[in-house]
Amino acid sequence: MKKLVICLLLLCSVSAFAQNPAIKIEKSGKGTPVLFLPGFITPGSMWTETANNLKGKYETHFVSYAGFNGIAPIAMPWYSTIKKELVEYIKVNKLKRLILIGHSMGGNLAVDLAAELGDVVEKVIIVDALACMREVMMPGVPAESLQYESPYNKQMLEMGADAFAQTATMMGQGMTSVTEKQELIKSWILEADRKTYVFGYTDLLKLDLRPTLTQVKVPVLILGAPFPTKEIVLPNYEKQYANLANKKLEIAPGGRHYIMYDQPEWLYIQMNTFLAQ
């Protein structure tokens, strides 16, 4: 009887965990709907300044992901569950002429959604995101070789608080040149659910959207950061998005991964020009 009670409790615990929402969305304004998709570990509110500088009337939908920013974690797989719930959200809310704006992982989601939803989407803006970052970070490594249970992931999960804080500090410094924003990014990493941070990143490394790009028919603006140099990143972008027919690619004059922090005015000009066309 005792074993039965324990099993039932565990079953209820797993069931409740599985039912946690994968996304949290804050909606405001009236006009053309814009789904703002942040990057890994980043809250949807990161897009507030960008949204405030768009010219026109928009209904904004700021997305945040499970496991980050105080949102309860979900079971793996992580990325595909987020995508599924976003598709459901768009359909349930009957969003039409939808504009997708995504940074980093959010750019991957924007491509994925545009490919699946077809005419529902009108335009896509991708900010510093690659269709397959594994190919650049781990060239030649097949996706099937990356698993949740790995020595590296085990090390990350067991890393002590001080060592993890040092890692978060280096991550923040590498992603923007703005000091106060480095601290902000560090805080997002430290607040993240550790398993989501580790296993969710494995999902992203396995992701390859290059074949999916052929299904995207709407205009796409790709904005890349010139880090470490434009000469290095430009060929990567051209190769990664070769299958995307209707695209415009621009590389920022400076800055790092969070272009909206390092080159905000340039970003606003590029976005507004593209949306007005």
TAMOCOR-V463600 format. One line per field, one symbol per residue. psi: psi as a letter, one per 20 degrees, with the letter a starting at -180 (. if undefined). A space follows every 50 residues. Layout:
psi = ???
//
This chain:
psi = gghgggghggghggggghipqiqpppprrqbpppooorapipqhihjghg hijporpqoqoopqqqiqkjpqrrqqqgghgggghgggggghjlpqlppp oppchhhghgggghhhicihpgqpppompqhnhhhghmpipqhiipqgnq hghgghhiprgghhhgghghgghiiqioghhghggghgghiqpghggghh hgghhipojghhhiioirppppoqqlphqhhghghgghghkhiognqppp pqiarbgmhihhlgggggggghgghi.
//
